[in-house]
Amino acid sequence: MQGPDRKSKHQQLVEAQRYYYAWRSFPLFIAAFVAGAALEVASAWQPSTALQAAVWSGFALVCLLWALWIHHKRAKTDRHTSELPPSETQKEKQLQHLLLAVGSLVGLGWFGLFPASERHAVSFVLFHTGYLLICLLCLGSLKRLFLIASIPALLPIPAALIIYHDLVGLALQATMLLIPAVMLGFQSRLETMITELLELRFSHLELLDDLQAQRDAAHQANLAKSSFLATASHDLRQPMHSLNLYLASTAAYPLSDDLRDMVKRMQQCAGYMNEMFDSLLDIARLDAQVIAPRIEAISLASIMLRLQTEFQTIADARAIELRFSAAPGLAVLSDSGMLERILRNLISNALKYTKIGTVQVIAKQRGNRVRIGVIDSGPGIPKALRRRVFEEFARVREDGLAEGPRGFGLGLAIARRLADTLGIGLRLNSSPFRGSSFCIDLPAAPFAQLKLGLESSQTTASLAGQLVLVVDDDLEVLTAMTLMLTLQGCRILAAGGFDEALQQCERMQDKPSLLVCDYALGPERDGLQLIERIRDEFNHEIPAVLVTGDTSPQHVALFARAGVEVLHKPVHPDTMIEAMRRALQSK
């Protein structure tokens, strides 16, 4: 609903646009008047009325010059004025005076140009009709301008009623009465139509402005959410990263069975937290649009084997039957990592919501497409909530309420967005109390396209004896990293900041074998800058691993272009060791 101020502004815009339409047609109005006047003077020329015709033509010339002067002044100003409504401006008053003069000149033409004869009366009626038609076409958007220009031109009608009394005269009288009435009716309809169209146009523009404002507000809210999550998760990632490193280091010490069981439970809790941080990182990567699919032929059997190994223990602990089914040699064209992440999220979601029964992962080829479905015998999803389950941070209980199993409610949202990135879509079918199925369709790949032979993904570089410079401004992380890498046989140089790392390098006799740097090292200083400085110092492309807790879309996009191995906290020690080996092996 529009407020009074907005409605008043809306009416002013409509009024201004109607005036603008009339003004744009003003040159055509003057040109038509001059052309018609010249024709009428030529056709009605009589020696007996030469003086009147000359005077009338002189006034017509004055009107023409006046019109050119007004048009010249108006052309210097922009039509989008911020002044009062056009009806109250001096410019329109000048235009009204000119139109009044032109209309009066047309009306006086009856007395100045045409003798009292039927032939000349017919000519004047034609001239008069043409003038009114031009008024309608050029000034019809504003009634006041139309009336100012046309009413003075109707002055000859009383004279015609007095002079002519025969049949022709009566016909002329009827014509001169009918034509203005018809023109006035047309003008009213034309003005109404133009006004309605303009109101519709401005209402549409206001609606677009409102939608854009709402879209901008939603975008700002999304940015605020992403910024909050990035900041909050960064503060949480630091101690979580230290905890992972300390827990891994306990394996090197003798522990009693009770303590080892306690450590195992702590590692399980840490693993759960790591999964949630990984989900937040996936969302950040999707928001930053840095995930680019690498399409290749993939064996579904190998993916399903890894997923079965990963989830079988969880399914057994919950007494759920987990089944995987795929024809031997079945292959698809997709991105291996993204496809595996989609299936992992779908299976994890199915196991969370299925209390008893089965979870099946089935792949079947249909023509040149392969359909993969994750089917569970859980409680099902009510129809009203089937869109919501794909929203970020949405968790739905079996009874349809807001809270569901533990987690951030990101698994299905990530799966949906990854599927959209791959262009394969993700479809949901569900029946209450009978379970749900999530399906994706992928292009089939000929088995011949698969690379034959086993290529080891494990690196062979050893960390034992390597001189590693570790830089982190968080003392707990630095201590945990030093302990963990020392247990791996590394020689460690630890630095608590940017300047300290450079000082360590100045005292070194040998260049470090590997750099492991945190990204955030203080205001206007970061790990990427430090890696570049140290490489310049030793004039050598020293292998480097960048560790960061920053997951904002801007930073994720920056890291994608960094050209170094980037790990996001919290990092599992095995992942850290493997990344360090890859960096050493690539030098």
LUMVEX-263285 format. One line per 8 residues: number of its first residue (from 1); their letters; for each residue y, z, x of C-alpha. Coordinates in nm, 4 decimals, decimal comma, always signed. Example, Ala and Ser with C-alpha at 12.3 -4.5 7.8 and 13.67 -1.06 7.14 Angstrom:
1> as> -0,4500 +0,7800 +1,2300  -0,1060 +0,7140 +1,3670 $
This chain:
1> mqgpdrks> +0,0000 +0,0000 +0,0000  +0,3391 -0,0992 +0,1389  +0,6167 +0,1574 +0,1773  +0,9734 +0,0928 +0,0514  +1,1098 +0,0121 +0,3972  +0,8266 -0,2268 +0,4756  +0,8570 -0,3974 +0,1360  +1,2341 -0,4392 +0,1827 $
9> khqqlvea> +1,1792 -0,5905 +0,5270  +0,9137 -0,8188 +0,3792  +1,1613 -0,9437 +0,1147  +1,4280 -1,0014 +0,3795  +1,1861 -1,2136 +0,5817  +1,1006 -1,4241 +0,2756  +1,4705 -1,4662 +0,1909  +1,5562 -1,5616 +0,5486 $
17> qryyyawr> +1,2756 -1,8187 +0,5624  +1,3829 -1,9764 +0,2314  +1,7356 -2,0051 +0,3668  +1,5980 -2,1556 +0,6872  +1,4088 -2,4210 +0,4889  +1,7308 -2,5135 +0,3059  +1,9234 -2,5236 +0,6322  +1,6680 -2,7500 +0,7997 $
25> sfplfiaa> +1,7096 -2,9970 +0,5109  +2,0894 -2,9820 +0,5241  +2,1311 -3,2858 +0,7593  +1,9120 -3,4914 +0,5235  +2,1249 -3,3771 +0,2279  +2,4488 -3,4864 +0,3980  +2,2992 -3,8172 +0,5167  +2,1735 -3,8980 +0,1657 $
33> fvagaale> +2,5116 -3,8049 +0,0155  +2,7027 -4,0287 +0,2594  +2,4652 -4,3225 +0,2071  +2,4786 -4,2866 -0,1730  +2,8561 -4,2496 -0,1710  +2,8979 -4,5649 +0,0378  +2,6764 -4,7638 -0,2011  +2,8612 -4,6367 -0,5084 $
41> vasawqps> +3,2037 -4,7133 -0,3624  +3,0875 -5,0649 -0,2787  +2,9335 -5,1246 -0,6235  +3,2215 -4,9735 -0,8236  +3,5060 -5,1299 -0,6232  +3,7857 -5,2583 -0,8510  +4,1420 -5,3523 -0,7565  +4,2616 -5,1275 -1,0358 $
49> talqaavw> +4,0890 -4,8219 -0,8878  +4,1356 -4,9021 -0,5179  +4,3693 -4,6088 -0,4575  +4,1403 -4,3609 -0,6316  +3,8420 -4,4967 -0,4384  +4,0300 -4,4618 -0,1094  +4,1290 -4,1041 -0,1850  +3,7755 -4,0189 -0,2974 $
57> sgfalvcl> +3,6297 -4,1783 +0,0186  +3,8762 -3,9808 +0,2294  +3,7569 -3,6571 +0,0759  +3,3961 -3,7664 +0,1347  +3,4819 -3,8268 +0,5021  +3,6386 -3,4804 +0,5257  +3,3190 -3,3305 +0,3813  +3,1140 -3,5224 +0,6388 $
65> lwalwihh> +3,3242 -3,3930 +0,9294  +3,3103 -3,0418 +0,7860  +2,9318 -3,0645 +0,7629  +2,9026 -3,1855 +1,1225  +3,1172 -2,8942 +1,2404  +2,9060 -2,6364 +1,0528  +2,5841 -2,7912 +1,1811  +2,7137 -2,7906 +1,5389 $
73> kraktdrh> +2,8009 -2,4189 +1,5209  +2,4702 -2,3299 +1,3569  +2,2689 -2,5195 +1,6192  +2,4022 -2,2883 +1,8904  +2,2394 -1,9804 +1,7383  +1,8740 -1,8989 +1,7105  +1,7224 -1,9135 +1,3658  +1,5444 -1,5786 +1,4248 $
81> tselppse> +1,8521 -1,3641 +1,3715  +1,8589 -0,9862 +1,3625  +2,1706 -0,9778 +1,1420  +2,1975 -0,8785 +0,7760  +2,0119 -1,0887 +0,5161  +2,1382 -1,4499 +0,5205  +2,2983 -1,4212 +0,1734  +2,5534 -1,1803 +0,3233 $
89> tqkekqlq> +2,6353 -1,3699 +0,6391  +2,9503 -1,5686 +0,7050  +2,7445 -1,8736 +0,7963  +2,5969 -1,9076 +0,4499  +2,9371 -1,8619 +0,2897  +3,0656 -2,1595 +0,4901  +2,7659 -2,3606 +0,3741  +2,8279 -2,2567 +0,0124 $
97> hlllavgs> +3,1910 -2,3695 +0,0350  +3,0845 -2,7070 +0,1716  +2,8223 -2,7567 -0,1010  +3,0800 -2,6646 -0,3656  +3,3163 -2,9258 -0,2238  +3,0465 -3,1937 -0,2142  +2,9344 -3,1160 -0,5714  +3,2920 -3,1257 -0,6954 $
105> lvglgwfg> +3,3488 -3,4565 -0,5186  +3,0439 -3,6046 -0,6915  +3,1679 -3,4833 -1,0314  +3,5203 -3,6152 -0,9752  +3,3766 -3,9518 -0,8799  +3,3447 -4,0229 -1,2517  +3,7215 -4,0201 -1,2840  +3,8086 -4,1626 -0,9419 $
113> lfpaserh> +3,5577 -4,4470 -0,9041  +3,4270 -4,5691 -1,2364  +3,6274 -4,7363 -1,5125  +3,5348 -4,6471 -1,8661  +3,2669 -4,9125 -1,9119  +2,9036 -4,8857 -2,0054  +2,7870 -5,0719 -1,6910  +2,9723 -4,8370 -1,4619 $
121> avsfvlfh> +2,8571 -4,5397 -1,6648  +2,4947 -4,6425 -1,6092  +2,5644 -4,6769 -1,2343  +2,7146 -4,3311 -1,2259  +2,4180 -4,1842 -1,4125  +2,1892 -4,3322 -1,1458  +2,4122 -4,1964 -0,8687  +2,4300 -3,8601 -1,0444 $
129> tgyllicl> +2,0485 -3,8486 -1,0869  +1,9897 -3,9375 -0,7225  +2,2290 -3,6654 -0,6123  +2,0538 -3,4021 -0,8236  +1,7173 -3,5161 -0,6855  +1,8468 -3,4750 -0,3290  +1,9747 -3,1269 -0,4224  +1,6292 -3,0416 -0,5552 $
137> lclgslkr> +1,4443 -3,1658 -0,2470  +1,6816 -3,0245 +0,0144  +1,8147 -2,7066 -0,1490  +1,5357 -2,6212 -0,3932  +1,4134 -2,3240 -0,1894  +1,7260 -2,1228 -0,2876  +1,8534 -2,1354 -0,6457  +2,2048 -2,0225 -0,5560 $
145> lfliasip> +2,2541 -2,3132 -0,3150  +2,1051 -2,5579 -0,5650  +2,3383 -2,4392 -0,8430  +2,6477 -2,4360 -0,6189  +2,5814 -2,7976 -0,5196  +2,4764 -2,9297 -0,8634  +2,6919 -2,7527 -1,1273  +3,0218 -2,9169 -1,0169 $
153> allpipaa> +2,8453 -3,2529 -1,0351  +2,7770 -3,1895 -1,4074  +3,1491 -3,1861 -1,4978  +3,1496 -3,5513 -1,6236  +2,9081 -3,4645 -1,9077  +3,1798 -3,3370 -2,1484  +3,3849 -3,6504 -2,0762  +3,0872 -3,8719 -2,1507 $
161> liiyhdlv> +3,0352 -3,6927 -2,4815  +3,3943 -3,7670 -2,5772  +3,4224 -4,1293 -2,4582  +3,0962 -4,2841 -2,5804  +2,9905 -4,2836 -2,9437  +2,7686 -4,5932 -2,9807  +2,3932 -4,6154 -2,9256  +2,4278 -4,6706 -2,5507 $
169> glalqatm> +2,6665 -4,3813 -2,5291  +2,4284 -4,1535 -2,7133  +2,1495 -4,2571 -2,4738  +2,3744 -4,1788 -2,1764  +2,4697 -3,8448 -2,3270  +2,1038 -3,7544 -2,3819  +2,0139 -3,8663 -2,0304  +2,2955 -3,6671 -1,8694 $
177> llipavml> +2,1916 -3,3578 -2,0639  +1,8169 -3,3981 -2,0056  +1,8211 -3,4722 -1,6328  +1,9956 -3,1470 -1,5243  +1,7655 -2,9426 -1,7486  +1,4558 -3,1071 -1,5999  +1,5894 -3,0673 -1,2462  +1,6652 -2,6990 -1,3064 $
185> gfqsrlet> +1,3116 -2,6436 -1,4372  +1,1612 -2,8176 -1,1350  +1,3815 -2,6118 -0,9036  +1,2647 -2,2853 -1,0586  +0,8998 -2,3814 -1,0169  +0,9605 -2,5059 -0,6617  +1,1413 -2,1861 -0,5633  +0,8643 -1,9721 -0,7144 $
193> mitellel> +0,5955 -2,1698 -0,5330  +0,7783 -2,1495 -0,1978  +0,8386 -1,7759 -0,2444  +0,4730 -1,7091 -0,3260  +0,3570 -1,9129 -0,0270  +0,5974 -1,7285 +0,2023  +0,4921 -1,3893 +0,0665  +0,1293 -1,4851 +0,1197 $
201> rfshlell> +0,2087 -1,6016 +0,4730  +0,3966 -1,2864 +0,5713  +0,1324 -1,0665 +0,4069  -0,1281 -1,2498 +0,6127  +0,0760 -1,1998 +0,9301  +0,1208 -0,8303 +0,8517  -0,2521 -0,8000 +0,7920  -0,3182 -0,9658 +1,1282 $
209> ddlqaqrd> -0,0724 -0,7249 +1,2925  -0,2476 -0,4296 +1,1287  -0,5872 -0,5572 +1,2388  -0,4587 -0,6114 +1,5925  -0,3126 -0,2602 +1,5960  -0,6434 -0,1159 +1,4787  -0,8281 -0,3252 +1,7345  -0,5940 -0,2053 +2,0104 $
217> aahqanla> -0,6396 +0,1542 +1,8959  -1,0180 +0,1138 +1,8987  -0,9986 -0,0476 +2,2427  -0,7849 +0,2385 +2,3742  -1,0264 +0,4900 +2,2233  -1,3157 +0,3110 +2,3922  -1,1303 +0,3130 +2,7248  -1,0559 +0,6831 +2,6805 $
225> kssflata> -1,4228 +0,7467 +2,6045  -1,5317 +0,5502 +2,9108  -1,2757 +0,7297 +3,1280  -1,3858 +1,0697 +2,9982  -1,7527 +0,9913 +3,0515  -1,6843 +0,8564 +3,3999  -1,4849 +1,1670 +3,4957  -1,7264 +1,4131 +3,3362 $
233> shdlrqpm> -2,0355 +1,2423 +3,4730  -1,8799 +1,2254 +3,8224  -1,8287 +1,6028 +3,8229  -2,1862 +1,6546 +3,7028  -2,3422 +1,3997 +3,9364  -2,2349 +1,5841 +4,2522  -2,4386 +1,9055 +4,1983  -2,7223 +1,7046 +4,0408 $
241> hslnlyla> -2,7377 +1,4882 +4,3522  -2,7557 +1,7983 +4,5725  -3,0285 +1,9456 +4,3518  -3,2416 +1,6304 +4,3868  -3,2124 +1,6423 +4,7653  -3,2950 +2,0130 +4,7881  -3,5958 +1,9760 +4,5561  -3,7296 +1,6910 +4,7678 $
249> staaypls> -3,6870 +1,8980 +5,0827  -3,9090 +2,1766 +4,9456  -4,2124 +1,9503 +4,9977  -4,1847 +2,0164 +5,3727  -4,2301 +2,3911 +5,3328  -4,5451 +2,5898 +5,2483  -4,5216 +2,7303 +4,8959  -4,7489 +2,9434 +4,6840 $
257> ddlrdmvk> -4,9113 +2,7823 +4,3842  -4,6754 +2,9624 +4,1472  -4,3673 +2,8503 +4,3380  -4,4983 +2,4943 +4,3683  -4,5560 +2,4869 +3,9911  -4,2026 +2,6135 +3,9387  -4,0628 +2,3455 +4,1700  -4,2615 +2,0833 +3,9800 $
265> rmqqcagy> -4,1060 +2,1971 +3,6521  -3,7615 +2,1922 +3,8111  -3,8267 +1,8364 +3,9285  -3,9255 +1,7392 +3,5742  -3,5990 +1,8828 +3,4403  -3,4078 +1,7041 +3,7153  -3,5876 +1,3819 +3,6269  -3,4778 +1,4193 +3,2662 $
273> mnemfdsl> -3,1168 +1,4645 +3,3778  -3,1484 +1,1645 +3,6095  -3,2604 +0,9499 +3,3151  -2,9496 +1,0440 +3,1188  -2,7244 +0,9659 +3,4151  -2,9006 +0,6307 +3,4566  -2,8279 +0,5556 +3,0903  -2,4583 +0,6298 +3,1411 $
281> ldiarlda> -2,4605 +0,4039 +3,4464  -2,6209 +0,1220 +3,2452  -2,3464 +0,1527 +2,9826  -2,0800 +0,1416 +3,2557  -2,2370 -0,1710 +3,4066  -2,2525 -0,3394 +3,0672  -1,8894 -0,2461 +2,9959  -1,7879 -0,3854 +3,3351 $
289> qviaprie> -1,9841 -0,7074 +3,2645  -2,1334 -0,7104 +3,6125  -2,4931 -0,7550 +3,4978  -2,5862 -1,1185 +3,5571  -2,9416 -1,2210 +3,4599  -3,1605 -1,3865 +3,7258  -3,3975 -1,5967 +3,5194  -3,7398 -1,6599 +3,6705 $
297> aislasim> -4,1049 -1,6806 +3,5685  -4,2438 -1,3285 +3,5147  -4,6000 -1,2128 +3,4652  -4,6104 -0,9800 +3,1648  -4,9316 -0,8213 +3,2910  -4,7566 -0,6768 +3,5973  -4,4686 -0,5345 +3,3910  -4,7047 -0,3824 +3,1356 $
305> lrlqtefq> -4,9175 -0,2275 +3,4095  -4,6141 -0,0528 +3,5583  -4,4980 +0,0699 +3,2173  -4,8451 +0,1939 +3,1251  -4,8677 +0,3868 +3,4510  -4,5245 +0,5370 +3,3856  -4,5758 +0,6412 +3,0225  -4,9488 +0,7143 +2,9982 $
313> tiadarai> -4,9124 +1,0738 +3,1176  -4,6343 +1,1375 +2,8644  -4,8419 +0,9865 +2,5828  -5,1484 +1,1906 +2,6795  -4,9442 +1,5109 +2,6863  -4,8315 +1,4427 +2,3291  -5,1748 +1,3301 +2,2068  -5,0393 +0,9833 +2,1260 $
321> elrfsaap> -5,2518 +0,6742 +2,1797  -5,0600 +0,4248 +2,3945  -5,1901 +0,0670 +2,3877  -5,0807 -0,2410 +2,5836  -5,2026 -0,5864 +2,4854  -5,1189 -0,9208 +2,6478  -5,3230 -1,2338 +2,7063  -5,4222 -1,2883 +3,0729 $
329> glavlsds> -5,1819 -1,5170 +3,2522  -4,9066 -1,4768 +2,9902  -4,5684 -1,5388 +3,1516  -4,2079 -1,5605 +3,0325  -3,8745 -1,6829 +3,1646  -3,6390 -1,3860 +3,1939  -3,4800 -1,1330 +3,4275  -3,7565 -0,8997 +3,5411 $
337> gmlerilr> -3,5432 -0,5868 +3,5810  -3,3554 -0,6289 +3,2533  -3,6722 -0,7074 +3,0560  -3,8492 -0,4050 +3,2016  -3,5496 -0,1843 +3,1181  -3,5507 -0,3072 +2,7556  -3,9217 -0,2367 +2,7140  -3,8932 +0,0998 +2,8898 $
345> nlisnalk> -3,6192 +0,2126 +2,6508  -3,8120 +0,0917 +2,3457  -4,1343 +0,2644 +2,4550  -3,9499 +0,5854 +2,5428  -3,7810 +0,5839 +2,2013  -4,1137 +0,5244 +2,0231  -4,2826 +0,8120 +2,2078  -3,9945 +1,0483 +2,1273 $
353> ytkigtvq> -4,0121 +0,9885 +1,7526  -4,3900 +0,9534 +1,7087  -4,5535 +1,2917 +1,6570  -4,9046 +1,1654 +1,5929  -5,0707 +0,8253 +1,5932  -5,0186 +0,5240 +1,8170  -4,7565 +0,3311 +2,0089  -4,8509 -0,0304 +2,0778 $
361> viakqrgn> -4,6910 -0,2857 +2,3088  -4,8157 -0,6302 +2,2095  -4,7286 -0,9707 +2,3567  -4,8350 -1,2918 +2,1815  -4,7487 -1,6532 +2,2495  -4,6348 -1,8701 +1,9597  -4,5756 -2,2261 +2,0702  -4,3210 -2,2244 +2,3497 $
369> rvrigvid> -4,2069 -1,8678 +2,2710  -4,3562 -1,5284 +2,3503  -4,2958 -1,2378 +2,1136  -4,3141 -0,8857 +2,2552  -4,3268 -0,6016 +2,0059  -4,3151 -0,2250 +2,0464  -4,4791 -0,0802 +1,7346  -4,5090 +0,2882 +1,6502 $
377> sgpgipka> -4,6596 +0,4915 +1,3674  -4,3647 +0,7281 +1,3509  -4,1564 +0,8329 +1,0488  -3,9730 +0,5009 +1,0205  -3,5990 +0,4436 +0,9951  -3,4162 +0,4465 +0,6581  -3,2459 +0,1163 +0,5761  -2,9028 +0,2805 +0,5708 $
385> lrrrvfee> -2,9439 +0,3916 +0,9343  -3,0906 +0,0765 +1,0902  -2,7564 -0,0404 +1,2241  -2,6540 +0,3021 +1,3399  -2,9545 +0,3509 +1,5673  -2,8167 +0,0736 +1,7924  -2,4789 +0,2464 +1,8294  -2,3953 +0,4371 +2,1459 $
393> farvredg> -2,4614 +0,8141 +2,1301  -2,6397 +0,7828 +1,7947  -2,9324 +1,0216 +1,7462  -3,1104 +1,0258 +1,4110  -3,3639 +1,2817 +1,2927  -3,6619 +1,2011 +1,0781  -3,4722 +1,3245 +0,7728  -3,1824 +1,0907 +0,8524 $
401> laegprgf> -2,9414 +1,3571 +0,9766  -2,7256 +1,3146 +1,2835  -2,9202 +1,5009 +1,5506  -3,2516 +1,3738 +1,6772  -3,4673 +1,4278 +1,9866  -3,2949 +1,5234 +2,3065  -3,1032 +1,2603 +2,4958  -2,7670 +1,0894 +2,4803 $
409> glglaiar> -2,8664 +0,8400 +2,2117  -2,8128 +0,5458 +2,4477  -3,1631 +0,3997 +2,4823  -3,1560 +0,1577 +2,1886  -2,7882 +0,0743 +2,2447  -2,8648 -0,0287 +2,6029  -3,1744 -0,2235 +2,4956  -2,9708 -0,4119 +2,2352 $
417> rladtlgi> -2,6904 -0,4988 +2,4772  -2,9319 -0,6083 +2,7495  -3,1154 -0,8264 +2,4965  -2,7831 -0,9812 +2,3929  -2,7000 -1,0443 +2,7593  -3,0325 -1,2269 +2,7970  -2,9666 -1,4155 +2,4731  -3,2978 -1,3093 +2,3175 $
425> glrlnssp> -3,1821 -1,0677 +2,0470  -3,3577 -0,7525 +1,9341  -3,4967 -0,7246 +1,5815  -3,5953 -0,4083 +1,3974  -3,8428 -0,3795 +1,1114  -3,9216 -0,0403 +0,9660  -4,0878 +0,1195 +0,6652  -4,0319 +0,4857 +0,5771 $
433> frgssfci> -4,3330 +0,7002 +0,6729  -4,5145 +0,3946 +0,8127  -4,3415 +0,3401 +1,1455  -4,1088 +0,0924 +1,3134  -4,1388 -0,2214 +1,5220  -3,8875 -0,3633 +1,7692  -3,9385 -0,7274 +1,8682  -3,7883 -0,9670 +2,1207 $
441> dlpaapfa> -3,8622 -1,3387 +2,1597  -3,8572 -1,4992 +2,5046  -3,9231 -1,8523 +2,6288  -4,2754 -1,8935 +2,7624  -4,3234 -1,9940 +3,1269  -4,6191 -2,1968 +3,2583  -4,8437 -1,9738 +3,4669  -4,8156 -2,2288 +3,7477 $
449> qlklgles> -4,4505 -2,1304 +3,7954  -4,5476 -1,7778 +3,9021  -4,5348 -1,7097 +4,2723  -4,8863 -1,6638 +4,4034  -4,9728 -1,3944 +4,6552  -4,8551 -1,0402 +4,6814  -4,5149 -0,9872 +4,8345  -4,4627 -0,6298 +4,9358 $
457> sqttasla> -4,1432 -0,4807 +4,8021  -4,1694 -0,1918 +5,0509  -3,9642 -0,2090 +5,3663  -4,1229 -0,1394 +5,7036  -3,8212 -0,0035 +5,8933  -3,8672 +0,3547 +6,0093  -3,6017 +0,6261 +5,9860  -3,7543 +0,8365 +6,2646 $
465> gqlvlvvd> -3,5174 +0,8664 +6,5604  -3,2359 +0,6709 +6,3919  -2,8810 +0,7975 +6,4519  -2,7283 +0,8314 +6,1047  -2,3642 +0,9168 +6,0348  -2,3463 +1,0963 +5,6974  -1,9998 +1,1324 +5,5401  -1,9296 +1,3322 +5,2235 $
473> ddlevlta> -1,6395 +1,5609 +5,1341  -1,8669 +1,7783 +4,9162  -2,0174 +2,0456 +5,1426  -2,3257 +2,1022 +4,9245  -2,4090 +1,7303 +4,9166  -2,3475 +1,7000 +5,2910  -2,5748 +1,9975 +5,3643  -2,8509 +1,8708 +5,1348 $
481> mtlmltlq> -2,8342 +1,5190 +5,2823  -2,8482 +1,6571 +5,6369  -3,1536 +1,8685 +5,5543  -3,3393 +1,5887 +5,3758  -3,2756 +1,3262 +5,6469  -3,3561 +1,5698 +5,9264  -3,6969 +1,6220 +5,7668  -3,7374 +1,2422 +5,7787 $
489> gcrilaag> -3,6908 +1,2516 +6,1585  -3,3340 +1,1194 +6,1673  -3,0713 +1,2283 +6,4168  -2,7768 +1,3323 +6,2022  -2,4025 +1,3322 +6,2630  -2,2358 +1,4968 +5,9612  -1,8681 +1,4507 +5,8731  -1,6828 +1,6192 +5,5878 $
497> gfdealqq> -1,4164 +1,3550 +5,5405  -1,2491 +1,0303 +5,6449  -1,0639 +1,1585 +5,9526  -1,3537 +1,3727 +6,0729  -1,5838 +1,0693 +6,0592  -1,3442 +0,8665 +6,2749  -1,3213 +1,1557 +6,5224  -1,7017 +1,1701 +6,5394 $
505> cermqdkp> -1,7061 +0,7982 +6,6201  -1,4536 +0,8422 +6,9016  -1,6810 +1,0996 +7,0680  -2,0001 +0,8930 +7,0316  -2,1525 +0,7305 +7,3350  -2,3879 +0,5172 +7,1251  -2,3013 +0,3457 +6,8009  -2,4718 +0,4866 +6,4904 $
513> sllvcdya> -2,7774 +0,3054 +6,3589  -2,6750 +0,3576 +5,9965  -2,3778 +0,4794 +5,7908  -2,4315 +0,6787 +5,4703  -2,0897 +0,7321 +5,3120  -1,9636 +0,8819 +4,9907  -1,7098 +0,6617 +4,8114  -1,4484 +0,9201 +4,7063 $
521> lgperdgl> -1,3011 +1,0628 +5,0283  -0,9546 +1,1677 +4,9146  -0,6327 +1,0098 +4,7855  -0,6005 +0,6416 +4,8830  -0,9110 +0,6680 +5,1047  -1,2637 +0,5673 +5,0222  -1,6012 +0,4987 +5,1761  -1,5595 +0,1207 +5,1762 $
529> qlierird> -1,2460 +0,1526 +5,3887  -1,4254 +0,3935 +5,6223  -1,7231 +0,1589 +5,6675  -1,4849 -0,1237 +5,7576  -1,2917 +0,0977 +6,0052  -1,6095 +0,2154 +6,1812  -1,7459 -0,1393 +6,2042  -1,4160 -0,2496 +6,3592 $
537> efnheipa> -1,4283 +0,0483 +6,5979  -1,7691 -0,0538 +6,7347  -1,7146 -0,4267 +6,6807  -2,0532 -0,4399 +6,5121  -2,1807 -0,4925 +6,1555  -2,3428 -0,1499 +6,1318  -2,5807 -0,1202 +5,8327  -2,4328 +0,0982 +5,5598 $
545> vlvtgdts> -2,5250 +0,2642 +5,2327  -2,2474 +0,3685 +4,9928  -2,3212 +0,6648 +4,7644  -2,0912 +0,7249 +4,4674  -2,0538 +0,9264 +4,1520  -1,7898 +0,6919 +4,0082  -1,9257 +0,4962 +3,7111  -1,6112 +0,3670 +3,5408 $
553> pqhvalfa> -1,6286 -0,0059 +3,4548  -1,3545 -0,0776 +3,7121  -1,5459 +0,0917 +3,9933  -1,8766 -0,0626 +3,8892  -1,7152 -0,4073 +3,9095  -1,5689 -0,3180 +4,2521  -1,9058 -0,2029 +4,3874  -2,0725 -0,5230 +4,2654 $
561> ragvevlh> -1,8434 -0,7138 +4,5058  -1,8679 -0,4634 +4,7927  -2,1351 -0,6408 +4,9962  -2,3126 -0,3158 +5,0885  -2,6016 -0,1222 +4,9368  -2,4564 +0,0992 +4,6609  -2,6391 +0,3987 +4,5126  -2,5106 +0,5985 +4,2166 $
569> kpvhpdtm> -2,5452 +0,9749 +4,2145  -2,7680 +1,1513 +4,1390  -2,9994 +0,9579 +4,3711  -3,3690 +1,0347 +4,3920  -3,4614 +1,1007 +4,7569  -3,7267 +0,8263 +4,7539  -3,4623 +0,5803 +4,6324  -3,2254 +0,6959 +4,9068 $
577> ieamrral> -3,4890 +0,6569 +5,1792  -3,5912 +0,3125 +5,0546  -3,2262 +0,1959 +5,0466  -3,1712 +0,3197 +5,4025  -3,4814 +0,1351 +5,5201  -3,3650 -0,1851 +5,3506  -3,0265 -0,1564 +5,5185  -3,1865 -0,1038 +5,8611 $
585> qsk> -3,4301 -0,3895 +5,8105  -3,1534 -0,6323 +5,7111  -2,9461 -0,5833 +6,0264 $
